[in-house]
Amino acid sequence: MIAFLRGMVLLLMLAGPAAAQSDLRPLIDALGAGSGFDATERAVQALAATGDPAAAPVLRALADGDLVTRTSDGRVFVGERDGRTYALTDALTGEDAGEAARGDVDAIRVNNRLRRAVTAAMGSLTLQSPSIRQRMNAAQAIFSARDAEAIEALDAAIEAETVLSVANLMRQARAAAVLNSDRPEAEKVEAARIVAARGDRDALVLLAPYAEGEGELAEAASAGVSAIQSRLTLIDWAQNVFYGLSLGSVLLLAAIGLAVTFGVMGVINMAHGEMVMIGAYTTFVVQGLMRAHAPGLFDYSLLFALPAAFLVAGAIGVAIERGIIRWLYGRPLETLLATWGVSLILQQATRSWFGASNREVSSPSWMSGTIDVLGAQLTLNRLVIIFFSLAVLLGLMAVMRWTSFGLQMRAATQNRRMAAAMGIRTPWVDAMTFGLGSGIAGLAGVALSQIDNVSPNLGQSYIIDSFLVVVFGGVGSLWGTLTAAMSLGVVNKFLEPYAGAVLAKILVLVLVILFIQKRPRGLFAQKGRAVEA
Amino acid sequence: MKLFTTAGLVGGLFAATMLSGAALAQDAPSGEPIKVGILHSLSGTMAISETTLKDVMEMLIADQNEKGGLLGRPLEAVVVDPASDWPRFAEQARQLLAEDQVDAVFGAWTSVSRKSVLPVFEELNGILFYPVQYEGEESSRNIFYTGAAPNQQAIPAVDYLAEEEGVERWVLAGTDYVYPRTTNRILETYLKEELGVAEEDILINYTPFGHSDWQSIVSEIQTFGSSGKRTAVVSTINGDANVPFYRELANQGVSAEDIPVIAFSVGEEELAGIDTGPLVGHLAAWNYFMSVDTDENLDFIDKWHAFIGDEDRVTNDPMEAHYIGFNMWVKAVEKAGTTDTDAVIDAMIGVSVPNLTGGFSAMMPNHHITKPVLIGEIQDDGQFETVWETPGTVVAQEWSPYLEGSRDLIADWRAPLSCGNFNVVTGQCGGQGAEAAEEAPAEEAAN
């Protein structure tokens, strides 16, 4: 008898999903039945209300915009477009369902509102999923959707949850749902406290509407809001410093190479920005090659792009020095005009070669997204660039300080004739120095390809800023370049929220002009005879 | 050495263009060619957008020649490069009209370039087809506007967000020049007067051209959006600055489900340089998307790919505006039976041609065309999926009812009125708005 019962239960369990599947069909077909987003949204909610996990992939396909309705019988399929036909597969079972011409199916449109509804619905469907990640996503989805219908599902999930942090997230989600429900006030007040304890911007968004008005709930909510706001003010301040440093590090990268060619050699190189651009395009080419030949290493493509960009930009730099600049030493105005001409030629050459459109340089996965430092959201790519720019600066200082090339470079800078008399091949040193400056610009290009667009105009936007940094920092001083770049970045970022981006830039320029009036040699003035000469 | 090969390459490309031009003329019908001027920047900052438009014009002209030309005569393209330099636009326009004696010109992208060539076209009585969405507040007898006016793009976009997504709080972010400033002035009035949005629920932000450091602005948008009211960004950010802007949005995790961004200047071409995976759901309002599913459009795309020899090249809204404008001009010339400027200008009004979205666009008496308005969401393949469209086409408001000084103005180039800024209150041509329109170029130069 018991065996029989057990058998029956087993049979029922086996039959369960099959029965559910046949129940789901009309609900799935309803997704494409109505006209307009309202009808689809109702169908999504009906599908979610079944609580059947089998509905989750269908909803996911809907959110991805992959569902189509066959006009002849109103059935809904997953449709993959191939030119002027669609390949259909069954939305539930994934079985092949033949082909349909473009005119015979209607794609089910999704918009942001519908995507939000799907995310919320998926939340209650995947609350008890075996994957921790999915459970967290589900809790987060319910938190943002504040779906009052999900409270019971959440209670069950919290009961079953073994991971503490996930359970916490679920409690916050439950609190959000309670706030949005018609539960008694006392429960809502408690919920407001739980949400406030979360302390981030999402919590603020949720609490803000309840903070207006009177009563215990409004008090609890507004207490939460003001606590979060004062915390966020602090975080904003810290974030501003980070933004400033990251802008500074971009300025630093663009300016270090110039500090060598302008600061050390005294050459006004208007084509410096184009060296940066060449570095960015080299990154694009390297990524293209790696996508074709070594897709496994693609995530590290930037590491391969760095030496390539250094060599390519450096080689072009040497060519420019040998071909043009060496005939013009001691004639700064002519150098300026000649290198400006070179910059136009390089830009147009790039445009003819790669086309006028932007080129897509992708970010490796380890450089995308944000990390949370005590509540401040720091973007990873900017963080990497800050460290990279410092590394480049230190590397350059090491080369100048400890290599024989660095020594020769400094000698030729301080007293060219004396250096030549001591047997240093000054023309060779000049070419190599110019190549080094250009190579560093190429490295900057690799970094800038991660935050700016790779287009023929890339370099132009940095050339003025670079000169500003080098002049402000004190021509020829690498420490000055560092200080100038970082302080300009931070000042800019603190001015921006008050003055706006346009005015902030102008104000910074005015401040620098005033400063240069007072101290014509910049922050870190070079001392000694060589400077006077 | 590197420089030498580059120079060789540039020279080669140049020669190739010339040769293909010559080849076109050979298999075209006989007779004195009808010249069509193409005034698009092939170098400088605007080359990114305008080069494609030169290509599509060459395609349309080649296509027309295959169909037997126009009035039995072959068409010939005269291509110049104003190099994104506004005074040069005026010089090149003068050269096209006075020296090359072209019968119509297609060109200009920015409002500054259009304003620079406008006096030239009026002085020498030429015809210009202007193919880009713009801020309105203009109507010239010699210019045909085939892009959208603000009510054919910006206003329906705002309506969509308010109705469909329940947006109550607005960030108007733009590049600091005339198009975003005028459009945002119109939108600000519209939001307050028509949608009842409060002053504190509107945040206006301007950035310089080519702005690349969006960290604090994106963070400010997030803060502004955390009031509990649904927030959206209306972006009139132009050109290159869009790439770092969208990258920063993706990096700071601003998803379209939280704070959608609707853009008026970002099309398929601009998205080509961005990984659009994290941007799915952000919106754009245009009158055409490459993804539009009509036979006309699929044929157009096939033709474009065959012409350009690259399956990856995208099509976009200004290309459709050229397609419409060119076909309208062809039809008007056939109607007039001559390429004589005055006859063609008169014949243009009322001409109606198929657009690529499955309907017809007509040239109205205000020298603007009727267009459908489409709202699309960015997909992960860099294309747009239409999520909403107007049931029919929309007539352009060249003078916005939401701007002081232009409320009372209308444009009608039919006899006997024949006026671009007729004030219906005073009954004068060149009324109140005239000074504002004349001051505009000076304002742009300052920007």
Interface residues (C-beta under 8 A of the other chain):
Chain A: F37 G65 R84 R102 R109 V110 N111 N112 R113 R115 R116 T119 S144 R201 L204 V205 L206 L207 A208 P209 L232 D236 Q239 N240 Y243 S246 L247 V250 A315 I316 A319 G323 I345 Q347 Q348 A349 R351 S352 W353 G355 A356 S357 N358 R359 E360 S362 S363 S368 G369 T370 Q377 T379 L380 N381 R382 I451 D452 N453 V454 S455 P456 N457 Q460 S461 K493 E496 P497 G500 A501 V502 K505
Chain B: M1 K2 L3 T6 A7 L9 V10 L13 L42 S43 T45 A47 I48 T51 E164 E165 G166 D176 N205 Y206 T207 P208 G210 H211 S212 D213 Q215 S216 I217 S219 E220 Q222 T223 G225 S226 S227 G228 K229 D240 V243 P244 R247 E248 A250 N251 Q252 G253 A256 E257 D258 P260 E269 E270 A272 G273 I274 D275 G281 L283 D293 L298 E377 Q379 E385 T386 V387 W388
